[in-house]
Amino acid sequence: MTVPLDMRNDIRSMDADGVPNAEIARRIHASRNAVAKYADMEDMSPAPPLPAERR
């Protein structure tokens, strides 16, 4: 399940407030696994592309 950015921000803010993952999942209607995934992420920006190797 792809979680929209605003939902990710909600997850992170509720997690910072100490709301349990199961309660967050109930409030935003997402799976507990998705909540755990995004609550544990420190940086949600996509990984930068790796530079090409030079010969």
mmCIF file as Biopython writes it, N, C-alpha, C and O atoms, coordinates in Angstrom:
data_model
#
loop_
_atom_site.group_PDB
_atom_site.id
_atom_site.type_symbol
_atom_site.label_atom_id
_atom_site.label_alt_id
_atom_site.label_comp_id
_atom_site.label_asym_id
_atom_site.label_entity_id
_atom_site.label_seq_id
_atom_site.pdbx_PDB_ins_code
_atom_site.Cartn_x
_atom_site.Cartn_y
_atom_site.Cartn_z
_atom_site.occupancy
_atom_site.B_iso_or_equiv
_atom_site.auth_seq_id
_atom_site.auth_asym_id
_atom_site.pdbx_PDB_model_num
ATOM 1   N N  . MET A ? 1  ? 0.847  -1.174 0.000   1.0 0.0 1  A 1 
ATOM 2   C CA . MET A ? 1  ? 0.000  0.000  0.000   1.0 0.0 1  A 1 
ATOM 3   C C  . MET A ? 1  ? 0.891  1.236  0.000   1.0 0.0 1  A 1 
ATOM 4   O O  . MET A ? 1  ? 1.777  1.370  0.845   1.0 0.0 1  A 1 
ATOM 5   N N  . THR A ? 2  ? 0.660  2.115  -0.927  1.0 0.0 2  A 1 
ATOM 6   C CA . THR A ? 2  ? 1.378  3.377  -0.961  1.0 0.0 2  A 1 
ATOM 7   C C  . THR A ? 2  ? 0.636  4.382  -0.092  1.0 0.0 2  A 1 
ATOM 8   O O  . THR A ? 2  ? -0.565 4.600  -0.249  1.0 0.0 2  A 1 
ATOM 9   N N  . VAL A ? 3  ? 1.369  4.978  0.816   1.0 0.0 3  A 1 
ATOM 10  C CA . VAL A ? 3  ? 0.765  5.915  1.764   1.0 0.0 3  A 1 
ATOM 11  C C  . VAL A ? 3  ? 1.077  7.338  1.308   1.0 0.0 3  A 1 
ATOM 12  O O  . VAL A ? 3  ? 2.241  7.676  1.095   1.0 0.0 3  A 1 
ATOM 13  N N  . PRO A ? 4  ? 0.044  8.181  1.155   1.0 0.0 4  A 1 
ATOM 14  C CA . PRO A ? 4  ? 0.287  9.569  0.735   1.0 0.0 4  A 1 
ATOM 15  C C  . PRO A ? 4  ? 1.142  10.330 1.752   1.0 0.0 4  A 1 
ATOM 16  O O  . PRO A ? 4  ? 1.209  9.962  2.925   1.0 0.0 4  A 1 
ATOM 17  N N  . LEU A ? 5  ? 1.788  11.387 1.283   1.0 0.0 5  A 1 
ATOM 18  C CA . LEU A ? 5  ? 2.705  12.151 2.111   1.0 0.0 5  A 1 
ATOM 19  C C  . LEU A ? 5  ? 2.019  12.745 3.343   1.0 0.0 5  A 1 
ATOM 20  O O  . LEU A ? 5  ? 2.592  12.724 4.432   1.0 0.0 5  A 1 
ATOM 21  N N  . ASP A ? 6  ? 0.815  13.269 3.190   1.0 0.0 6  A 1 
ATOM 22  C CA . ASP A ? 6  ? 0.138  13.853 4.348   1.0 0.0 6  A 1 
ATOM 23  C C  . ASP A ? 6  ? -0.183 12.794 5.399   1.0 0.0 6  A 1 
ATOM 24  O O  . ASP A ? 6  ? -0.162 13.080 6.596   1.0 0.0 6  A 1 
ATOM 25  N N  . MET A ? 7  ? -0.481 11.566 4.952   1.0 0.0 7  A 1 
ATOM 26  C CA . MET A ? 7  ? -0.732 10.484 5.899   1.0 0.0 7  A 1 
ATOM 27  C C  . MET A ? 7  ? 0.565  10.084 6.602   1.0 0.0 7  A 1 
ATOM 28  O O  . MET A ? 7  ? 0.557  9.769  7.792   1.0 0.0 7  A 1 
ATOM 29  N N  . ARG A ? 8  ? 1.675  10.097 5.870   1.0 0.0 8  A 1 
ATOM 30  C CA . ARG A ? 8  ? 2.975  9.791  6.477   1.0 0.0 8  A 1 
ATOM 31  C C  . ARG A ? 8  ? 3.308  10.821 7.561   1.0 0.0 8  A 1 
ATOM 32  O O  . ARG A ? 8  ? 3.807  10.474 8.632   1.0 0.0 8  A 1 
ATOM 33  N N  . ASN A ? 9  ? 3.027  12.077 7.265   1.0 0.0 9  A 1 
ATOM 34  C CA . ASN A ? 9  ? 3.279  13.125 8.254   1.0 0.0 9  A 1 
ATOM 35  C C  . ASN A ? 9  ? 2.403  12.943 9.484   1.0 0.0 9  A 1 
ATOM 36  O O  . ASN A ? 9  ? 2.856  13.167 10.606  1.0 0.0 9  A 1 
ATOM 37  N N  . ASP A ? 10 ? 1.147  12.536 9.282   1.0 0.0 10 A 1 
ATOM 38  C CA . ASP A ? 10 ? 0.259  12.258 10.409  1.0 0.0 10 A 1 
ATOM 39  C C  . ASP A ? 10 ? 0.806  11.120 11.261  1.0 0.0 10 A 1 
ATOM 40  O O  . ASP A ? 10 ? 0.795  11.189 12.490  1.0 0.0 10 A 1 
ATOM 41  N N  . ILE A ? 11 ? 1.285  10.069 10.595  1.0 0.0 11 A 1 
ATOM 42  C CA . ILE A ? 11 ? 1.855  8.923  11.311  1.0 0.0 11 A 1 
ATOM 43  C C  . ILE A ? 11 ? 3.034  9.378  12.158  1.0 0.0 11 A 1 
ATOM 44  O O  . ILE A ? 11 ? 3.132  9.034  13.336  1.0 0.0 11 A 1 
ATOM 45  N N  . ARG A ? 12 ? 3.927  10.148 11.554  1.0 0.0 12 A 1 
ATOM 46  C CA . ARG A ? 12 ? 5.128  10.580 12.280  1.0 0.0 12 A 1 
ATOM 47  C C  . ARG A ? 12 ? 4.801  11.511 13.436  1.0 0.0 12 A 1 
ATOM 48  O O  . ARG A ? 12 ? 5.430  11.431 14.491  1.0 0.0 12 A 1 
ATOM 49  N N  . SER A ? 13 ? 3.831  12.388 13.251  1.0 0.0 13 A 1 
ATOM 50  C CA . SER A ? 13 ? 3.487  13.312 14.340  1.0 0.0 13 A 1 
ATOM 51  C C  . SER A ? 13 ? 2.796  12.578 15.485  1.0 0.0 13 A 1 
ATOM 52  O O  . SER A ? 13 ? 3.078  12.848 16.652  1.0 0.0 13 A 1 
ATOM 53  N N  . MET A ? 14 ? 1.883  11.642 15.156  1.0 0.0 14 A 1 
ATOM 54  C CA . MET A ? 14 ? 1.231  10.872 16.223  1.0 0.0 14 A 1 
ATOM 55  C C  . MET A ? 14 ? 2.234  9.970  16.933  1.0 0.0 14 A 1 
ATOM 56  O O  . MET A ? 14 ? 2.160  9.788  18.149  1.0 0.0 14 A 1 
ATOM 57  N N  . ASP A ? 15 ? 3.169  9.406  16.174  1.0 0.0 15 A 1 
ATOM 58  C CA . ASP A ? 15 ? 4.202  8.567  16.781  1.0 0.0 15 A 1 
ATOM 59  C C  . ASP A ? 15 ? 5.071  9.395  17.727  1.0 0.0 15 A 1 
ATOM 60  O O  . ASP A ? 15 ? 5.440  8.925  18.803  1.0 0.0 15 A 1 
ATOM 61  N N  . ALA A ? 16 ? 5.394  10.614 17.330  1.0 0.0 16 A 1 
ATOM 62  C CA . ALA A ? 16 ? 6.196  11.491 18.184  1.0 0.0 16 A 1 
ATOM 63  C C  . ALA A ? 16 ? 5.434  11.872 19.456  1.0 0.0 16 A 1 
ATOM 64  O O  . ALA A ? 16 ? 6.041  12.126 20.496  1.0 0.0 16 A 1 
ATOM 65  N N  . ASP A ? 17 ? 4.104  11.909 19.366  1.0 0.0 17 A 1 
ATOM 66  C CA . ASP A ? 17 ? 3.279  12.218 20.537  1.0 0.0 17 A 1 
ATOM 67  C C  . ASP A ? 17 ? 3.076  11.009 21.449  1.0 0.0 17 A 1 
ATOM 68  O O  . ASP A ? 17 ? 2.484  11.132 22.521  1.0 0.0 17 A 1 
ATOM 69  N N  . GLY A ? 18 ? 3.568  9.837  21.024  1.0 0.0 18 A 1 
ATOM 70  C CA . GLY A ? 18 ? 3.482  8.641  21.856  1.0 0.0 18 A 1 
ATOM 71  C C  . GLY A ? 18 ? 2.243  7.790  21.628  1.0 0.0 18 A 1 
ATOM 72  O O  . GLY A ? 18 ? 1.935  6.917  22.439  1.0 0.0 18 A 1 
ATOM 73  N N  . VAL A ? 19 ? 1.530  8.033  20.536  1.0 0.0 19 A 1 
ATOM 74  C CA . VAL A ? 19 ? 0.339  7.229  20.226  1.0 0.0 19 A 1 
ATOM 75  C C  . VAL A ? 19 ? 0.806  5.861  19.732  1.0 0.0 19 A 1 
ATOM 76  O O  . VAL A ? 19 ? 1.670  5.794  18.858  1.0 0.0 19 A 1 
ATOM 77  N N  . PRO A ? 20 ? 0.258  4.770  20.265  1.0 0.0 20 A 1 
ATOM 78  C CA . PRO A ? 20 ? 0.660  3.425  19.816  1.0 0.0 20 A 1 
ATOM 79  C C  . PRO A ? 20 ? 0.336  3.201  18.334  1.0 0.0 20 A 1 
ATOM 80  O O  . PRO A ? 20 ? -0.613 3.776  17.801  1.0 0.0 20 A 1 
ATOM 81  N N  . ASN A ? 21 ? 1.140  2.355  17.679  1.0 0.0 21 A 1 
ATOM 82  C CA . ASN A ? 21 ? 0.959  2.099  16.253  1.0 0.0 21 A 1 
ATOM 83  C C  . ASN A ? 21 ? -0.425 1.556  15.935  1.0 0.0 21 A 1 
ATOM 84  O O  . ASN A ? 21 ? -1.009 1.931  14.918  1.0 0.0 21 A 1 
ATOM 85  N N  . ALA A ? 22 ? -0.962 0.686  16.776  1.0 0.0 22 A 1 
ATOM 86  C CA . ALA A ? 22 ? -2.292 0.127  16.518  1.0 0.0 22 A 1 
ATOM 87  C C  . ALA A ? 22 ? -3.355 1.226  16.534  1.0 0.0 22 A 1 
ATOM 88  O O  . ALA A ? 22 ? -4.285 1.199  15.729  1.0 0.0 22 A 1 
ATOM 89  N N  . GLU A ? 23 ? -3.225 2.177  17.431  1.0 0.0 23 A 1 
ATOM 90  C CA . GLU A ? 23 ? -4.182 3.281  17.506  1.0 0.0 23 A 1 
ATOM 91  C C  . GLU A ? 23 ? -4.037 4.203  16.287  1.0 0.0 23 A 1 
ATOM 92  O O  . GLU A ? 23 ? -5.034 4.680  15.744  1.0 0.0 23 A 1 
ATOM 93  N N  . ILE A ? 24 ? -2.805 4.448  15.868  1.0 0.0 24 A 1 
ATOM 94  C CA . ILE A ? 24 ? -2.579 5.266  14.671  1.0 0.0 24 A 1 
ATOM 95  C C  . ILE A ? 24 ? -3.238 4.590  13.471  1.0 0.0 24 A 1 
ATOM 96  O O  . ILE A ? 24 ? -3.909 5.247  12.675  1.0 0.0 24 A 1 
ATOM 97  N N  . ALA A ? 25 ? -3.047 3.281  13.340  1.0 0.0 25 A 1 
ATOM 98  C CA . ALA A ? 25 ? -3.632 2.530  12.226  1.0 0.0 25 A 1 
ATOM 99  C C  . ALA A ? 25 ? -5.152 2.657  12.223  1.0 0.0 25 A 1 
ATOM 100 O O  . ALA A ? 25 ? -5.761 2.814  11.165  1.0 0.0 25 A 1 
ATOM 101 N N  . ARG A ? 26 ? -5.762 2.589  13.395  1.0 0.0 26 A 1 
ATOM 102 C CA . ARG A ? 26 ? -7.218 2.730  13.485  1.0 0.0 26 A 1 
ATOM 103 C C  . ARG A ? 26 ? -7.659 4.131  13.075  1.0 0.0 26 A 1 
ATOM 104 O O  . ARG A ? 26 ? -8.639 4.287  12.347  1.0 0.0 26 A 1 
ATOM 105 N N  . ARG A ? 27 ? -6.950 5.131  13.533  1.0 0.0 27 A 1 
ATOM 106 C CA . ARG A ? 27 ? -7.339 6.523  13.255  1.0 0.0 27 A 1 
ATOM 107 C C  . ARG A ? 27 ? -7.250 6.885  11.780  1.0 0.0 27 A 1 
ATOM 108 O O  . ARG A ? 27 ? -8.108 7.600  11.263  1.0 0.0 27 A 1 
ATOM 109 N N  . ILE A ? 28 ? -6.215 6.395  11.099  1.0 0.0 28 A 1 
ATOM 110 C CA . ILE A ? 28 ? -6.025 6.793  9.700   1.0 0.0 28 A 1 
ATOM 111 C C  . ILE A ? 28 ? -6.440 5.709  8.714   1.0 0.0 28 A 1 
ATOM 112 O O  . ILE A ? 28 ? -6.302 5.880  7.503   1.0 0.0 28 A 1 
ATOM 113 N N  . HIS A ? 29 ? -6.952 4.589  9.233   1.0 0.0 29 A 1 
ATOM 114 C CA . HIS A ? 29 ? -7.441 3.485  8.389   1.0 0.0 29 A 1 
ATOM 115 C C  . HIS A ? 29 ? -6.335 2.932  7.496   1.0 0.0 29 A 1 
ATOM 116 O O  . HIS A ? 29 ? -6.494 2.824  6.280   1.0 0.0 29 A 1 
ATOM 117 N N  . ALA A ? 30 ? -5.227 2.588  8.115   1.0 0.0 30 A 1 
ATOM 118 C CA . ALA A ? 30 ? -4.103 1.975  7.417   1.0 0.0 30 A 1 
ATOM 119 C C  . ALA A ? 30 ? -3.704 0.713  8.183   1.0 0.0 30 A 1 
ATOM 120 O O  . ALA A ? 30 ? -4.148 0.503  9.311   1.0 0.0 30 A 1 
ATOM 121 N N  . SER A ? 31 ? -2.879 -0.114 7.577   1.0 0.0 31 A 1 
ATOM 122 C CA . SER A ? 31 ? -2.439 -1.330 8.254   1.0 0.0 31 A 1 
ATOM 123 C C  . SER A ? 31 ? -1.396 -1.001 9.317   1.0 0.0 31 A 1 
ATOM 124 O O  . SER A ? 31 ? -0.690 0.004  9.227   1.0 0.0 31 A 1 
ATOM 125 N N  . ARG A ? 32 ? -1.314 -1.859 10.313  1.0 0.0 32 A 1 
ATOM 126 C CA . ARG A ? 32 ? -0.305 -1.652 11.362  1.0 0.0 32 A 1 
ATOM 127 C C  . ARG A ? 32 ? 1.094  -1.774 10.798  1.0 0.0 32 A 1 
ATOM 128 O O  . ARG A ? 32 ? 2.014  -1.107 11.270  1.0 0.0 32 A 1 
ATOM 129 N N  . ASN A ? 33 ? 1.266  -2.627 9.782   1.0 0.0 33 A 1 
ATOM 130 C CA . ASN A ? 33 ? 2.586  -2.779 9.166   1.0 0.0 33 A 1 
ATOM 131 C C  . ASN A ? 33 ? 3.019  -1.492 8.474   1.0 0.0 33 A 1 
ATOM 132 O O  . ASN A ? 33 ? 4.179  -1.092 8.573   1.0 0.0 33 A 1 
ATOM 133 N N  . ALA A ? 34 ? 2.092  -0.845 7.775   1.0 0.0 34 A 1 
ATOM 134 C CA . ALA A ? 34 ? 2.418  0.421  7.104   1.0 0.0 34 A 1 
ATOM 135 C C  . ALA A ? 34 ? 2.756  1.493  8.131   1.0 0.0 34 A 1 
ATOM 136 O O  . ALA A ? 34 ? 3.689  2.273  7.938   1.0 0.0 34 A 1 
ATOM 137 N N  . VAL A ? 35 ? 2.002  1.530  9.214   1.0 0.0 35 A 1 
ATOM 138 C CA . VAL A ? 35 ? 2.266  2.508  10.271  1.0 0.0 35 A 1 
ATOM 139 C C  . VAL A ? 35 ? 3.646  2.265  10.867  1.0 0.0 35 A 1 
ATOM 140 O O  . VAL A ? 35 ? 4.412  3.208  11.064  1.0 0.0 35 A 1 
ATOM 141 N N  . ALA A ? 36 ? 3.966  1.012  11.154  1.0 0.0 36 A 1 
ATOM 142 C CA . ALA A ? 36 ? 5.274  0.690  11.732  1.0 0.0 36 A 1 
ATOM 143 C C  . ALA A ? 36 ? 6.400  1.079  10.775  1.0 0.0 36 A 1 
ATOM 144 O O  . ALA A ? 36 ? 7.432  1.599  11.200  1.0 0.0 36 A 1 
ATOM 145 N N  . LYS A ? 37 ? 6.197  0.823  9.487   1.0 0.0 37 A 1 
ATOM 146 C CA . LYS A ? 37 ? 7.213  1.147  8.481   1.0 0.0 37 A 1 
ATOM 147 C C  . LYS A ? 37 ? 7.520  2.644  8.463   1.0 0.0 37 A 1 
ATOM 148 O O  . LYS A ? 37 ? 8.683  3.046  8.505   1.0 0.0 37 A 1 
ATOM 149 N N  . TYR A ? 38 ? 6.476  3.461  8.402   1.0 0.0 38 A 1 
ATOM 150 C CA . TYR A ? 38 ? 6.689  4.902  8.289   1.0 0.0 38 A 1 
ATOM 151 C C  . TYR A ? 38 ? 7.018  5.554  9.622   1.0 0.0 38 A 1 
ATOM 152 O O  . TYR A ? 38 ? 7.669  6.599  9.642   1.0 0.0 38 A 1 
ATOM 153 N N  . ALA A ? 39 ? 6.593  4.975  10.725  1.0 0.0 39 A 1 
ATOM 154 C CA . ALA A ? 39 ? 6.932  5.522  12.031  1.0 0.0 39 A 1 
ATOM 155 C C  . ALA A ? 39 ? 8.415  5.319  12.334  1.0 0.0 39 A 1 
ATOM 156 O O  . ALA A ? 39 ? 9.035  6.141  13.008  1.0 0.0 39 A 1 
ATOM 157 N N  . ASP A ? 40 ? 8.979  4.221  11.833  1.0 0.0 40 A 1 
ATOM 158 C CA . ASP A ? 40 ? 10.384 3.912  12.103  1.0 0.0 40 A 1 
ATOM 159 C C  . ASP A ? 40 ? 11.354 4.588  11.146  1.0 0.0 40 A 1 
ATOM 160 O O  . ASP A ? 40 ? 12.557 4.610  11.405  1.0 0.0 40 A 1 
ATOM 161 N N  . MET A ? 41 ? 10.855 5.139  10.047  1.0 0.0 41 A 1 
ATOM 162 C CA . MET A ? 41 ? 11.739 5.799  9.075   1.0 0.0 41 A 1 
ATOM 163 C C  . MET A ? 41 ? 12.274 7.103  9.644   1.0 0.0 41 A 1 
ATOM 164 O O  . MET A ? 41 ? 11.522 7.898  10.208  1.0 0.0 41 A 1 
ATOM 165 N N  . GLU A ? 42 ? 13.563 7.316  9.494   1.0 0.0 42 A 1 
ATOM 166 C CA . GLU A ? 42 ? 14.147 8.575  9.939   1.0 0.0 42 A 1 
ATOM 167 C C  . GLU A ? 42 ? 14.125 9.602  8.815   1.0 0.0 42 A 1 
ATOM 168 O O  . GLU A ? 42 ? 13.880 10.785 9.054   1.0 0.0 42 A 1 
ATOM 169 N N  . ASP A ? 43 ? 14.379 9.154  7.602   1.0 0.0 43 A 1 
ATOM 170 C CA . ASP A ? 43 ? 14.412 10.057 6.457   1.0 0.0 43 A 1 
ATOM 171 C C  . ASP A ? 43 ? 13.515 9.459  5.377   1.0 0.0 43 A 1 
ATOM 172 O O  . ASP A ? 43 ? 13.767 8.352  4.901   1.0 0.0 43 A 1 
ATOM 173 N N  . MET A ? 44 ? 12.466 10.191 4.988   1.0 0.0 44 A 1 
ATOM 174 C CA . MET A ? 44 ? 11.524 9.646  4.007   1.0 0.0 44 A 1 
ATOM 175 C C  . MET A ? 44 ? 11.815 10.109 2.587   1.0 0.0 44 A 1 
ATOM 176 O O  . MET A ? 44 ? 11.031 9.833  1.679   1.0 0.0 44 A 1 
ATOM 177 N N  . SER A ? 45 ? 12.911 10.797 2.381   1.0 0.0 45 A 1 
ATOM 178 C CA . SER A ? 45 ? 13.232 11.224 1.018   1.0 0.0 45 A 1 
ATOM 179 C C  . SER A ? 45 ? 13.749 10.017 0.227   1.0 0.0 45 A 1 
ATOM 180 O O  . SER A ? 45 ? 14.348 9.108  0.801   1.0 0.0 45 A 1 
ATOM 181 N N  . PRO A ? 46 ? 13.520 10.010 -1.071  1.0 0.0 46 A 1 
ATOM 182 C CA . PRO A ? 46 ? 13.999 8.879  -1.873  1.0 0.0 46 A 1 
ATOM 183 C C  . PRO A ? 46 ? 15.516 8.823  -1.876  1.0 0.0 46 A 1 
ATOM 184 O O  . PRO A ? 46 ? 16.188 9.844  -1.730  1.0 0.0 46 A 1 
ATOM 185 N N  . ALA A ? 47 ? 16.040 7.637  -2.041  1.0 0.0 47 A 1 
ATOM 186 C CA . ALA A ? 47 ? 17.495 7.454  -2.068  1.0 0.0 47 A 1 
ATOM 187 C C  . ALA A ? 47 ? 18.070 8.157  -3.288  1.0 0.0 47 A 1 
ATOM 188 O O  . ALA A ? 47 ? 17.511 8.059  -4.380  1.0 0.0 47 A 1 
ATOM 189 N N  . PRO A ? 48 ? 19.187 8.867  -3.112  1.0 0.0 48 A 1 
ATOM 190 C CA . PRO A ? 48 ? 19.785 9.541  -4.269  1.0 0.0 48 A 1 
ATOM 191 C C  . PRO A ? 48 ? 20.356 8.511  -5.252  1.0 0.0 48 A 1 
ATOM 192 O O  . PRO A ? 48 ? 20.758 7.421  -4.843  1.0 0.0 48 A 1 
ATOM 193 N N  . PRO A ? 49 ? 20.391 8.845  -6.513  1.0 0.0 49 A 1 
ATOM 194 C CA . PRO A ? 49 ? 20.954 7.900  -7.485  1.0 0.0 49 A 1 
ATOM 195 C C  . PRO A ? 49 ? 22.444 7.711  -7.256  1.0 0.0 49 A 1 
ATOM 196 O O  . PRO A ? 49 ? 23.150 8.646  -6.875  1.0 0.0 49 A 1 
ATOM 197 N N  . LEU A ? 50 ? 22.905 6.515  -7.488  1.0 0.0 50 A 1 
ATOM 198 C CA . LEU A ? 50 ? 24.321 6.228  -7.314  1.0 0.0 50 A 1 
ATOM 199 C C  . LEU A ? 50 ? 25.084 6.776  -8.508  1.0 0.0 50 A 1 
ATOM 200 O O  . LEU A ? 50 ? 24.611 6.674  -9.640  1.0 0.0 50 A 1 
ATOM 201 N N  . PRO A ? 51 ? 26.260 7.357  -8.276  1.0 0.0 51 A 1 
ATOM 202 C CA . PRO A ? 51 ? 27.051 7.878  -9.401  1.0 0.0 51 A 1 
ATOM 203 C C  . PRO A ? 51 ? 27.581 6.715  -10.246 1.0 0.0 51 A 1 
ATOM 204 O O  . PRO A ? 51 ? 27.883 5.639  -9.732  1.0 0.0 51 A 1 
ATOM 205 N N  . ALA A ? 52 ? 27.683 6.961  -11.538 1.0 0.0 52 A 1 
ATOM 206 C CA . ALA A ? 52 ? 28.215 5.944  -12.439 1.0 0.0 52 A 1 
ATOM 207 C C  . ALA A ? 52 ? 29.703 5.762  -12.171 1.0 0.0 52 A 1 
ATOM 208 O O  . ALA A ? 52 ? 30.420 6.721  -11.889 1.0 0.0 52 A 1 
ATOM 209 N N  . GLU A ? 53 ? 30.149 4.525  -12.264 1.0 0.0 53 A 1 
ATOM 210 C CA . GLU A ? 53 ? 31.566 4.263  -12.035 1.0 0.0 53 A 1 
ATOM 211 C C  . GLU A ? 53 ? 32.367 4.706  -13.254 1.0 0.0 53 A 1 
ATOM 212 O O  . GLU A ? 53 ? 31.972 4.489  -14.399 1.0 0.0 53 A 1 
ATOM 213 N N  . ARG A ? 54 ? 33.488 5.325  -12.974 1.0 0.0 54 A 1 
ATOM 214 C CA . ARG A ? 54 ? 34.377 5.768  -14.058 1.0 0.0 54 A 1 
ATOM 215 C C  . ARG A ? 54 ? 35.448 4.720  -14.295 1.0 0.0 54 A 1 
ATOM 216 O O  . ARG A ? 54 ? 35.877 4.013  -13.383 1.0 0.0 54 A 1 
ATOM 217 N N  . ARG A ? 55 ? 35.851 4.646  -15.513 1.0 0.0 55 A 1 
ATOM 218 C CA . ARG A ? 55 ? 36.899 3.674  -15.855 1.0 0.0 55 A 1 
ATOM 219 C C  . ARG A ? 55 ? 38.250 4.233  -15.622 1.0 0.0 55 A 1 
ATOM 220 O O  . ARG A ? 55 ? 39.249 3.553  -15.857 1.0 0.0 55 A 1 
#
